[in-house]
Amino acid sequence: MIRPISRSDAAGHRRGWLRYAALATLLLAGCGNDGDSGDTTDTAVQDAADAAADVEQDAAVDVGTDTVTGTLKWTAQVPPVDGKILGAAALHGTAGAYLLVGEDGAIVRLGATGPQIITVPGVGAADLRAVYVDDKGVATLGGDASILVQGSGSDWQLVPEIPPSPVTRFRGIDGAGVDVWAVGDETRAFRKDAGGTFLPVDVTVTDGEALAANANFVAVQVQSDAVWIAADAGSKSAGLVLEQTKDGWRSYPLAFAPRGLWRGTDGATWVVGGTVQPHVARLEGSAFVELDGLQWMLGFSAVAGFGADDVWLGALKGQVRRWNGTAFETVSVKAPPGTPSPFAQPSGDVGALALHAPDELLVATPFFVYRYGIQP
């Protein structure tokens, strides 16, 4: 069921939509630290990080520029839900449209007509963590309590074939058209077959380092020729990236536990992670090589891109980096100088990056989402 959010509806939510500039100023000026319990930094590290962020903001790349129609700029919005936003995906073919998922079964569609809350019977209060939308607009959502959902428009339902026990926490979903994979804790993976049924897949390394007994799958990327999965523990290494080949599953060791994975259609493959230290690695030949020049001291939590020379990274405390093919740029996710009611650089950890095109994307933090696109 989809319910549009009116002004009176939004007023009833703890964090209503920023419909007017005055309200935006009041809300965003005091956003501060979102208190995410996932950040393990101590006070000294945090103080240093905040100071570094202030220095970086002064020298940040200004991505708000005029374009041929309207103004290309950042805008901030607050989803009409009480819990944290945990995942986001672009609704391709519809500019400015995105699907958000989060705590307590939250599903929100963002579009030109305003936000819509989607309610799916059976989801209840389960946290939703991952979302994939195919080129026809069909979405697959997953999260805690073995919850997997599919749907579009006003037609949404639970995927019935996922067993309630053992309980699965889905952390990553991706696909290539109708070929959809969902992965999660305790190295569980499901793939939708030609008939539309999700079936379990045995992911056992046949070439390289084996998975640790307590490993979890944290992300998946699906291409027409292969499937790539990030795992947070190897039998010898801190993490692994797995590649499905015609001969089985091949593993690539990592010096860190990954939190995000992205592979482009051009073969560019990146993995990110870390908490008190930043980790960003790129596949070079037969190994993942860590990159420097990030100008940041905390970990990275999300990665997505348009190609080898245009890769976006989301970090803890709202930091965003963009690889331009030569170096990392610090992206200023804030209103351009001189705009009415400008908002500050986000402080919440970046949980997801949803990309439409180089001039149309969204950065999701727990309580705010930041859209970069053409605005009136």
N, C-alpha and C positions, 0 to 999 in steps of 0.2 A: 504494500500500500504506500502511495506517495502522498504526502501532505504538504502543500505550499505553506510557507511561513509568512504571515501577514505582519504588519507593524505591531499590532496588539499581541500576536503570538510571541514575537521576538522579545518584547518587553518582559515577558514572563520568564525568560531564560537568564541564568546567572551572567552569561556573557553574550548579550544580544549583538545583532549586526551593527556595524559602524555605518549607519545610514546618513549621518550628517557630520559635517566637519567638526563641529563643536564637540560632539560626543566622541569622535575619533580622538581628538586631542586629550580629553579627560581620561579615556581608557588607556591609550597607548603611552601617555606620559608616565604612568606609574606601573607599567607592566613588569619591569625589573626581572628578578630571578623567578622562574616559574616553579622552583622547588622540586624539580624532577629527581626522584630518589635514585635514578640510574646513574647520576653523576657521582663518582667516587673521589673527586678531588678534595684536598683539605683546604683550610682557610688560606694558607699562604699561597698555594698554587692558584686558588681562585682569584685572590687579590692581584697576583701577577698576570693572570689571564685577562682580568678586566682592564688592567693598565695597558696591556698589549693591544687589546681591542680598541681602546681610546686612541692609541697612536696610529693603528692601522686605519681607523675610520677617517682620520685627517688626510691620509694619503691614498684613500681607496679609489678604485676606478669608478667614475660616475657613469652608470649605465642608463641614466634617464636622459634621453635625447629626443628631439623633435623628429617626426617621420612625415611621410607624404600625406597621411590621413590621421588627424588627431595627434596625440602625444604618446610616445612610447615611454612608459614610466612604471614605477612600482606603486601598488596600492595595497592596503592592509585590510583584512576582514577577519571577523570572529565567527566561527561556525556556531549555529544555534544549539549547541549541546553542552552539557555540564562537564563531561569527561574529556580526556586528552585525545587529540587526533594522532593516530599511529601510522596511517598509510594514506596514499593518494595516487590517483592515476588520471591521465588526460582522457577525455572523451573525444577521440579523433574524429575529424569531420565537422566538429562544432566548436568554433573559436571561443575561447574563454570558458569552456565547460569542463568540469572536473568532478570526479567522484572521490569522496573522502570516507575513511572508516576510522573507528576509534573505540574507546572504552565503552562498556555497557551496551554493546551492540549498535553503536552509532553508525549510521550510513547517511551521508548528506550529498546531494547533487547540487553543484554550483553551476549556474548558468545565467544567461542574460536576463531572465525573468525573476531572478532572485533564488535564494536557497530553498531546497525541498528536502524534507526529512523522509527517508524511506524506512518503513517498518516491515520486517520479515517475520512472520509467525514461526516460533521455535527458536529464534536466536536468543531471546531473553537478554540477560545481562552479560553474556559472554563478550569478552574483548575481541574486537576484530583488528587484525594486524597487517593484512596484506590484501592487495586488490590488483586485478588485471582486467583490462577491457580490450576486446578484440576490435578489428576494423569495422565490424558490423554493429558495434555498440553493446554487445553481450558481455556482461561483467561476471567475474568469478571472485568471490571474497572469501577469506579464511581467517581463522583465529583460534581462540581457546576452545576447550571442551569439545573437540572434534567437529567444530562448526565449519561447514563449507557451504557457500551459497552461490547460486547462479541466477541471473535475470537481467532484464532491461525494461525500460518504460515502466509500466505498472504491474509487470509479471515477474515475481520473485519467489523463489522457493529454496528450501534446504536441499542439498544433495543427499539423497537417502542412503546411498550405498557406503558412506563412510561409517565404519563401526564405532559405536560409542565407547567401546572398551577394546584394547587399551586406549586411554584418552590421548588424543593427538592435539598438539598446539601447532597450528600452521603459522609459519613465519615468512614464507616466500611463495609467490604465485607468479607465473609468467607463461606466455604462450607464443606460438607462431600461428596466427589464424585460429582455427578450432583445435589445434594441438596444444592442450593446456596441461601444465604440471603444477602440483601443489606439494610443498615440502615443509617439514617441521622437525620438532624435537625427536630425539632418539632415532635419528636417521630414517624417518618415515617419509616415503614419497608416494604420490598417487598421480596417475596419468589418465586423461580422458581418452577412451578408445574411439574408434570410428562410429560406434553406435551411440556415443554421448555418455557412456558410463565411466565413472572414475574407478580405476583398478589399482591395487597396490603394486609397486615396482621394487624389485630387489636391487639395491644399489650397493654392490660389493666391488671393491677395488681389485682389478685384475692385473694392473700394471702400475707399480710404484708403491708408495707408503700406504698402509692400511689406515682405516678410521679408528679412532680411539673407541673404547667400549662405551664411554659416556658422551660421545659426540652428538651434536645437534646440527641439523641443516638450517641455515639462517637466510639463504637467498637462492634463487634459481633464475637462470636465463635460458630461453629456448630459441634456437635458430633452426633453420630448415635442415641444416646438416649435422647438428649436434645439440646436446643439452649440457649446461654448465651449472654446477651446484657448489656453493660455499659451505664448508663445515667448520665448526668452531674448535675442533680438536682432532689432531692426528695421533697415531700411535707413538710417534717420536717428535712431531712438530706441534707448534701452538695452534696451527690451523691448516686446512687443506682446501684447494679448489679441485673439483672433480670434473672431468670431461668424458661424456659418453661418446665412444667411438664404435666402429663396426665390430671391433674385437672385444669390447667390454668397457669398463670404466678405468680411466687413467687419472692418477692423482698428481698434483703439483704442491709441494710443501710450502708453507708460509711461516714467517718468523713471528706472526701475531695471529690472534683470533679474529677472523673477519666479522664485520657487521653489515657490509653491503657489497654487492657484486653487480657489474654491468658488462655486457658484451654487445658491441655494435654489429650491424650487418656487414661492416667492412672488416670485421675480425678484431678490432680493438677490444681488449679485455682488461678491465680494471677491478681491483678489490681494495676495500678500505676497512679501517678498524682503529682500535685504540681507545683509551680513556684519558689517562694522564700523559700519554704520548701519542702523537699523530702517526698514523701508518697509511700510506697510499702506495700501492704497487701496481705495476703494469706488466702484462705478459710480453716478454721479449724472447723470442725463440722458444726454448723449452723450459723456461723458468720465469717466475714472477720476480721483478726487480723493484725494490723500493725507491721512490723518488724523493728528492729533497726540494728546497726552495718554497715550502708551503707557508712560511711566515706565520706559524701558529703552533701553540704548545700543547693543545688538547687533541683528543681523538676525533676521527671522522666516522660518520654514521650513515651516510647515504651517498650514492654515486649514480649518475645517469649521463647520457650524452647524445650528441647528434652524429658523431664520427670521431676519428682518431685525433682531429685537431680542434675539437670542441666538446670538452668533457667538464661536467659540473659536479662539484663535491660539496656536500653538506656536513657540517661539523657540530661539535658541542658548543653551547653558548651562542648559537645563531650565526656562526661564521660560514661564509660561502666562498669557495674558490672556483675559478674557471681555468682549465688548461687550454691555451690558445694554439697548441701545437709546438710552442717553443718554451713557454714559461707559464707559471701560475699567476693569475691576476686575482687580487682581492676584490670581490664584488660587494658594492655597497647596497645592501638590501634596505633601502629607505627612500623616502620621497625626495625628489631632486630639490636643491636649494631654491627658495623663493616660492614654492607651492603652498597653497593654503593648508594649515594644520599639518605640518610635516610630522612624521613619526620617527622614532629612534630606531637605530639598528636593532634587530630582534635579539633577545637574550635567551630565548628558549632553544633547547637542542633541536637541530634539524632532523626530523624523523623521516621525511620523504621529499623527493624531487619529482614533479610531474611535468613532462615536457611535451608541448605541442610542436613548437618550432623555435628557432633561435630568438625570435621576437615575441614568443608567447609561451610562458612557463609559470610554474607555481612552486613555491618553497613552503613546506608545511612544518610548523613547530607545534608543540602540544596544544596551545590555546589560540594561536593566531596562524593564519595563512597569508602569504604574501605573493600577489600575482604581478608578473611583469608582462605588460602587453600594451596595446594601443588603447588609450582611454580618451574620453571626450575632454 
